[in-house]
Amino acid sequence: MSIQNINVALIGNPNTGKTSVFNQLTGLNQQVGNYPGITVEKKIGFCKLPHNIKANILDLPGTYSLNASSMDESVVIELLLNKNDKLYPDVAVVVTDVENLKRNLLIYTQIKDLEIPTILVINMSDRMESKGITLDIPYLEEKLKTKIALVSSRKGLGIEELKELIVSYKTIPNEPCMNASVIDEEYFQKLQHAFPNQLLYKLWLVITQDVNFLNLDRNEIRSTFTKSHSELKRLQQKETIKRYQFINDVLKEGLKVDASMAKDFRAKLDRVLTHKVWGYVIFLAILFLIFQSIFSWSTIPMDFIDSTFASLSTWVAQELPSGILTDLLSQGIVPGIGGVIIFIPQIAFLFLFISILEESGYMSRVVFLMDKIMRKFGLSGKSVVPLISGTACAIPAIMATRNIENWKERLITILVTPFTTCSARLPVYTIIISLVIPDERLFGFLNVQGLALMLLYLIGFGTAILSAYILNKILKISTKTYFVVEMPSYKLPLFKNVAINVVEKTKAFVVGAGKIILAISVILWFLASYGPGKDFNEAETIVKERFVDTPLDEVQFENEVASQKLENSYIGLMGRAIEPVISPLGYDWKIGIALISSFAAREVFVGTLATIYSVGDTDNESTIKSKMQEEINPETGKKIFNFASGISLLLFYAFAMQCASTLAITKKETNSWKWPAMQLFLMSGLAYFVALFAYQLLK
């Protein structure tokens, strides 16, 4: 037997451990992308199965049923309806949670009606004993017309048995486990008679769902079998009731729970973690711990990376033949890339903590807790998910707003999410904080730098909430929604899931930022290494004339020549042109160039300064941090990066829209340039005036 590339679709409700099963099957052999034409994320993994068979494992967005209420749920339906899709599943694997089988089985019964070979995975089997749960697997398999894999993705139990079931998917019965057409037999009989070659439940989904189905003319079906919206909703409700009646009958015999063994630990913990006072105190304490750790734990690896890249620049300059290519490598590419690589430890620690909070089940409590605040500012509790995920990146966070059904709430969430401090701001924050905030401890344990970082995150989140309140008052769109969030069981984070998440997201950050910075570093090096006119081309003569009465040694002379060329290079002239606008903020022309280039991506700021400070520099051993510390304003004789200018920079980046990709995704999600233009204008204006006020007050 030799089958190549079986398509396997993993389907299930949120919080059933579907992604954990995906990680167990695929490991790090994964790819993340978007479905064609939309921004809903998809994950595809590759798995070797028994008997030399390979499988494409598709981790579909979590969904409760095939009655779609959001874009990600529509993605699931469209894939299951379209046999022409290259990812159309040969077999569906529905992942359920042993503690929530009743709710989880609803979507299973719907998929069975599509006559796709379907395997039922009952996950978290390691919790059955402690919860007093027993299952009659043969009985459940008979009634549900499937094969069941009892697994624990946490402990890796049952995964090999699941692989065997996937291999033998052709032996799994295709027929539905119940007859849903009884909700209106006459209507469904006419529908089947009109389209005898189509599955009845597919026809029903085409009528009730706003999905693309390539094999049928949806308008033709709807015009012939038209029903009012209220009638369709009533039939959907009847369908759901019928399905739950069937599920209840099956579980009455197939599932037994010993109530005396059920523990109330979760309820007790929830009372504390979602308390109206202590819940917020605990959340702030966790944030404080995270940011203290980011600074404390990452110092050693960051210093090592910084010094390594400084040494690499020196080695390239000394060992390679002199010339343009060597200068490009030693003064452009190596310092530029080093300006991003240095922040890998802090980025990884941030993703580590976020993954642990998600894996443990605590993040859902945060969403529930923050809903009480969100509603006061015109947002839904669902808006918390994008705002919190924005700490990683605003782009997928804005994509996540597709779960918000209400357009006004979704639009406001899209517009304010960029205020949330993302991982791209972290390199800027940490390098500036390390320069202008003392590395001291209050009360013996409070790291002042970590405290400053936490305050910047809170400022960003607070500004997002305040902006949402203002937009809610300005935008005259009448809305009414309800917020529902599921509280998953508490569990110890699974190391494999956390590790995969950290590696994947850190790699995405480094690769994404690295591509941009590599290109910008080359451009910046060229602009900083060449210039027009005699002020650049005759730099040596000009320096000699300037210091004719003050002899310079060889090193001093080379540094003066490098400074003269840099100021009169193409990039120097550009910087000088914008300096009058930014000097009131405490910035010189070099920082101005970094501000402009970081519009491509915020993290480019540090890489830009690393490149600018390295061009023509005779001291390649200096790290980017030391070069920034030593930078002097020639007019005042004071350090460029002082407390006033540092705070000004931190606040500028806390508010500014310095990300072209975020503007692009806002345009795509709102289908208009009006909203991203408003983001750019208002956020940049706010950033400028706040930075101006801070510098003028502190200088």
N, C-alpha and C positions, 0 to 999 in steps of 0.2 A: 504494500500500500504506500503510495507516494503522492501526497497532495501538497501543493505549494501555496503559501500565502492565503490561508483561511482568514476571512474577515470576521472578527469577533467584536461585537458592540457591547460595552459595559454600560448598563442602564440601572438607574435606581434613584431613590429619594436622596436628598441631601443628608449627610451625617450617618449614612449606613456603612461607611468604610469602603465605599466604591474605589476611591483613589488609593487606599491601602492595598486592596486586591490588585489594582492596576500596577502599583509599584512592585508587589510580590511577583507578578507575572513578567514584568519587563525590566525591573532594575533601573539602571541609568540609560538603558537603550530606548530613549524617548525623543520625540520631536514635538515642539509646541508651535502652533500657528493659528491662523484664523480661518473660519469657513469662507469660501469664495464669496465676495461681495458684501460680507458683513463682518462685524468686529467681535463676534462671540468666539472665545478661545476654544481651540480643540487640542487634545493631546493624543498622539498616536505613538504606540510602543510596539516593539517587535519581540516575539517570544518563540523559543524553540520548544516544540511539543514532542511527546513520545513518538516513536516510529519515524523519526527524521522528518517531521512535519513542521512547517513554519506558520506563524499566525501574525496578522496585523491586529493589534489590540487598540480599539478606539474607545477612549474614555469620554463618554458623552456628558453634557451638562446635567447636573442633578435636576430631576423633575418629579413631581408628585403624581402626575397623570398625563394622559394624552389630550386632555382638554386644556390647551395651551393658554396661558395668561401673560406670557413674556416671550421675548425673542429667543432666549436660549431653549425654552421648552418647544418652540416652533421648530428649532433646528433638529430636535430628536424626531419629531413627527415627519418632517420632510425627508429625512434619511430613511426612515422605516417605510415610507410610501413609495420611494423612487428606486426601483430596481436597476435603473440605468446609472445610478451613482456608483463610482468606482469603489466607494467604501460601504456599499450596501451589505449588511451583515449576512454571512452564511449561517451564523448562529448568534442569538442574543443571550447574554448572561445578565440576568436581573439579580442585583445584589440587595439583600435585605438584612435587617438587624433583628436578631433573635428576640429582642425585647419589644419590637414594634412591628411584628409580622402582620398584624391586621391592617395597619395603614400602608405598609410597604407592598402588600400583595395586590393593591388596586391596579397599579400600572402593569403588574405581571399579567393579570387577567386580560387587560386590554391588548397587550402585545401578543398574547396567545390567539386573540381573535384575528390577528394579521397573518396567522399560519406561518410564522417564522419559527424554526426550531429554537426552543427557549430552555435554557438551563437555569434553575433556581439555586442561587447561592444564599445560604443562611449563615451570615457572618457573626462574629463575636461569640462563637460557641464556647469559648473558655469561660464565659460568664454564666453559663446555664446552671451550673451547680450552685453557685452563690445566690442566684436568683430563684432557685427552686423550680427551674423550667425543665420539662421533659417533652420530647418530640417523638411522634410515631412516624418515622421517615417513610416506611413502605406505604402506609395509609395516605400520607400527604402526596407521595409520588403518584399514587393511583388516582386520587381525586383531582389533583392539579395537572395530571397528564404530562409529567415531566420527569427529569432526573434531578436529584437534589445533591448539592455538595455542601456538606457541613464543614465550615472553615473557621479558622481564627487567623485573620490577616496579621494580627499583632504578634502571634507566636509562630506564624508560618505553617499552621496545621491545616491539612486538607487541600493544600494548593496542588499537590501532585495528583490527587484524585480529581480535582477540577480540570486539570490539563487532560487527563484521560477522557473525561466526559466531553470536552471540547473536540478532541480527536474523533470521538464516535458520535458526533452531533447528528449524523444521518439516521441514527437509530431512535432518535427522540421523536415522539408523536407530534404531529403538526396541528392536529385538530384543536379547536377551542375547548376550554374546560367548562364553559357555560354558554347559554344561548341568550345574548344581549338583546336580540330582536324582539323579545316578548314585550318590550316596553310599548311597542305599537306594531303589532304583527301585520296588519293590513298595509300600513305604509311601507314597511320593509319588504313585504312580498312584491309590491308594485315596483319598488326600487330594484330588487333582484331580477325581476322579469324584464325590466328595461335594459339592464346591463348584466346579462347572464354570465359574461366572461370575467367579471370583476368580483373581488371579494366584497362581501356585503359591508364589513366594518370599514374597509378602505373608502367605500362610497360615503358612508356616514361621516367619516373624518373630513372628507373633501367638502361636504355640505356644511359642517359645523365649524371648521377651522379655517383660518386665513393663512393657508399654506400653499406652496407651489407643488402641483402634481402634474408631471409632464405627460403622462399617458392618457389623461382625460381632459375634456373641455369642462372646466369647473362651472362656467356660466351656464352651459347647456344643462348640466345636472341640476343646478340650483333653480333655473327657470322652470324646469319640468316638475321638480319636487320641492317647490318653494314652501316655506313655512315662515311665520313671523319670528322675530328675534325672541320674543317671550315664549313662543311655542318650542323653539329649539332649546332654550335654556331649561324649560320644564322637562323636556325629554332627556336632556343630559343629566338632570337631577334624578330622574327616575332610573336612568342607567346606572348612576353611581350607587343608588340605594339597592338596586338588584345585585350589583357586584358585591357590595358589602354583606348583603344577606347570604350570598353564596360563600363568601370568605368566612363569615361567622359560623355557618354550618360545618365547614371543613375544619376550622380550628377548634370547634367544640369537642371534636374527637381526636384531632391530631396534635393538639397543644394542651398541656396541663401545667398549671402554675401553683406551686405550694406557697400560698400567701404568707404562711408563718415564717418562711425563710427570707421573704423580701426585706431588704434593709432600707432604712430611711436616711442613710448617710447623705445621699444626694439632696434630699429635701432640706436637711439641716444646713448643709453647705450653701445651698441656694439662698436660704434665709439670710445668711451673712453676706454673701457676695453680691446679692441684688438688693441689699438693705438701702433705704433712702438716704442714709448717712454713711454708714460703714462701707457700703459698696463703692462709693466714690473715693473714700479715703484709701481703701485697699487698691483701687485702680491707680490712683496717683502714686502710691507707694511702689507699685510694680513698675510704673513708668520711671520713677526715680531710680530704682535698682537697675533697670535696663540701661539708662544713660550714664549712670556711674560706671557700670561694667564696660560699656563701649569705650570709655576713655581709659579706664584702669587696665583692662586686659589687652588692649590693642597696642599699647605704647611700644612694647619690645619688638613685635613683628614689624610695626610701621617704621621704627628707627632703622631696623635692619634693611628693609626694602629701600628706604631713602638713601642710606649710605651705599647700598649695592649699586643702585642706578647711577649715583654720583661717581663711583669707582669705574662703572662700565663706560661712562662718558669719557673719563680720563684714558682708559685703556684703548678705546676706539681712536681717540685723538692721537695717542702716542704710537700705537702699533700699526695703524693703517697708513698708507701713503697719503701725503698731504694733497688736498684738493677739494673740489666742491662736494663730492660724495661723502668724504670723511667729515667735512664741516656739517653737512646735512644730518648725518647720523649722530655725531657727537653733540651738536648744538640744537638740533631740531627734533628728530624722531625719538631718540633715547630719553631726553628730558621730558618731552611731551607725554610719551607713554608712561614714563615713571611717575608723572603727576597724577595718573589714575590708578596704577597698580598699587601705589602706596596705601590706598584707601580700601583695598580688598579686606583686610582684617575687620575694619569697622563695619563695612557693608555686610560681611558674612555674619558678624555678631548680631546686627540688627535683624537680618532674616532669620537667624537662629532663634531669637526670642519670639518673633512673630509666629514662626512655625510651631514653637512649643505652646504658645497661647492658643493657637488654632487646634492643634492636635489634642490638647488636654480638655477641650470643650469650653474653656473659659471665655473665648472670644464671643460666643453666642450670648453669654451673660452680659458682656460689655455692650453688645448691640441692644439687648433688652433694657439695660440700665440707662443707656444714652437716649433711648426713645423718649423718655420723660422730658429730656431737655430739648430734643429735636422738635417736638410738637409745639413748644412755646415759640419757636423761631420759624414756623411754617414749613417744617420738613417732616418727612416720615421717618420712622425708625429704620427703614430700609436704606435711608441716605447714609446711615452710619457706616455701612459696609464699604461703599466707595471712599468715604472720608478716612476710614482707618486703613484700607488697602492703599490709599494714596501715600502712606508713609513709605511704601515700596516704590511706586511709580504712578504718576497721574494718568498715564495712558490707559493701562488696564483698569484703573479705578473708574475712569469715565466710561469705559466699556461696561463695567459692572452696573451702571445705572440702568441698563436695559431690563433689570429686574423690577424697576419701579414703574408701575402701570400708569400712574398719574403723570401727565405731561408737564404740568407746572412744577411739581416736586422734582421730577427728573431734570428739567431744564435748570432749575436753581442749583441742584446738586452738581450738575456738569459745570456750571459757571463758577462755583465756589471751591470745588475740589482742588484746583491748583494752589490754593493757599496752604493746604496741608503740606508739611515738610516732607519731601520725597527723598529717596536715597541719593539722588543727584545733587541735592543741596548739601548732603553730609560732608563731602570733601571740602567744600567752601567753608562750611561752619567750623569744621575741626581744625583746619589750617589757620584760620583767622583767630579762633578761640585760643589756640596754643600760642599765638603770637602776642595777644593783647590781654588775655585773662591769666592771672597768676596761677601756677600749679600748686595750689595750697589746699589745706583741708580745714573746714570749720568743725569745731567740737570733736576733732580727732578722726572723723570718719566721712564728713561731707566734702567730696571733691568739688571745688568751686567750678572747674571747667565742665564737669559733668552736669552740674546744676545749671550752668549757662546754656548748655545744649538742650536740656529739658525745657527751659523757659522759652527757647526759640520754637520748639515743637508746640508748646502750649499757645504761644502767640499766633502761630499759623492756624491752629485749630480754632482758637477763639475768634480770629478774624474771619474765618470761613463761616462760623455760626452767625456772627454779627452781620456779615454781608448777606447771608441767606435771609435774615430778618428784614433787612432793608429791601431786598429784591421781592420778598413776599408781599410787602406793602406797595411796591411800585408796579409789579406785574399784575394787571387786572385779569386774572384767569380764575374762574370759580372752580373749586375742586372739593372732592371729598373722598378720602381713602381710609382703609383700615390696615392696621399693622399686625402681622402674625409672624412670630419667630419660633423656631423649634429649639428646645433646649436639649442638646444631646447629653448622653451620660458622660460623667467624668471618667477620664482614663489617663493612665500614664502615657506620655507621648512615645510613639514608636520611633526608635532611633533611626531605622531605615528610612521612614517617611521624612523625618526631619532632615536627615543628611541629604537625601535626594532633593528636597525643596531648597535647601541652602545652596547646594552645588549648582542646581539649575538656574536659580535666580541670580546668584552671584556671577555665574558664567554669562548670563544674558546681559547683566549690567556691564561687565568688563568688555565683552565682545561688541555690544552696541555702542558703548562710549569709546572703546578703542578705535573702531572704524572712523568715527567722527574726528577724534583727536589726531589720529594718524594723518588724515587728510588736512586738517587745519594746521597741524604742526609743520607740514611741508610748505603750505601756503605762507604761514607766518614766518618761517625761516627765510623763504625767498624774499618776502617783503621787508624783513629786517636786515637782510644781507646785501641788498642792492638799493640804490637810490639815485635820483636825478641831480644834476648840477654839480658845481665844483665843491660845495660844502660837504658832499659825500665823497666824491672822487679824489679830492685833494685834502683829505682829512689829516694826513701826516704833516703836510706843509702848514696847515692851519694851526695844528697843535704846537709845532715847533715855534711858530711866530708868537703864539699866545704865551708860551713859557720860555721865551728867549732869555728873560732875566732870572728864571727859576729852573735850573737844570733838574731834569727828571732821570731816575734810573730806568733801566730797560723795561721792567715790569710796570712801573708807573706810566711810562710813555705808551706802552701797548694798551693799557686800560683807558687812558685818555683818548687814544685814537679810536678804540672800540666804542667808547661813549659818544664821541663826535659822529661816527658813522651811524650809530643806532638812532640818534636824535634826528639825523638828516636822511634816514632811509625812507622808503615808501611808507612803512608802518609808523615811523616816527613823525612824519608829516601828517598822517591821518590822526595820530594821537594828539598832536599839537593843535589840530583843527578843532577837536572836540573838548580840549582841556578847559576852555573858559566856561563850558556848561557843567563840567563835573568838579572843577576845583572848589566850588562852594561846599561840596560834599566831603572834601578832604582827600580827593583822589588826584593822582598825577596822570599824565598821558598814558603811561604803561598800564595802569589799572583800567583806564578808559578803553584801551584796546582789548583787554581781557573781558570787560563788560560786553563789548560789541560781539566778540567771537563767541562768548558763552550763550548768546541767543540761540545758537544751534543746539546747545545742551549745557545746562548749568555747570556740570562738572568740568567743562572745558576751561573754566576760569583758571584753575590751578595749573593745568597743562600749558595754557597760553603764557602765563607768567614764567613758568619753568623754561619755555622756549625763548622768550624775550630776554630773560636774565642770562641765558646761556650763550646767546649769540655774541661772539667776539670775546667771551669771558676767558681769561687766562687761568682762572682757578676752577678747573673742572671738578676738583674734589669736593667743593662746597655743595651742600644739599640745598634743595629748593627752600626749605624752611630757613636755613641760615642766610641764604641770599635775600629772602624777604625781610628778615630781621635787620640786615645791614643796609637796606636801601634807604638812602638819605635824600631829602628834598634839598637840591642845591641852593634854592632861594632862601630857605629858612634855616638850613643846617640841622633840621630835626628829622627824626625817623618818619618815613612815609606811613608805616604800619604802627601807629600809636593807638592809645585807648580810644580817642575820639573817632579817628578814621576807621578803626576796626569795628566799633559798635555801629557806625554809619553803614559800613559794608554788610555787616550781619543783618541789619534791618532792611537794607535794600534787597538782599536776596530772599529775605523772609516774605516780602510782598510782591516782588517783581515777577512778571510773566517772562521768564528767560528760557523758553522752550518752544521751538518751532513745531516740534512733533505734537505737543499738547494742543497747540492752536489748530493743527491739521486734523486731529482726532475730534476736536470740538466742532469743527466745520462738518465733518463727516456725520457725526451723531445728530447735529441739529439741522443739517442740510441747508446751511446758510452761513455766509461770511459775516453777517451782522453780529452774531454772538461772539465769535472769536475776536473780531475787531474791538468789541466792547471790553472783552477780557484784557486784551493787549493795552488799550488806551488807559483804562481805569486802574489796572494793577500797576502798570509802569508809572503812572502819575502818582499814585499813592506811595509807591516805593521811593520815588524821587523826593517827595516832600517830607516823608518821615525821615529819610536818611539826612536830608538837609537840616531839618529841625534838630535831630540828634547830634550832628557834628557841630553845628553852631552853638548848641547848648553846652556841649562837653569840652570844646576846644579851649 
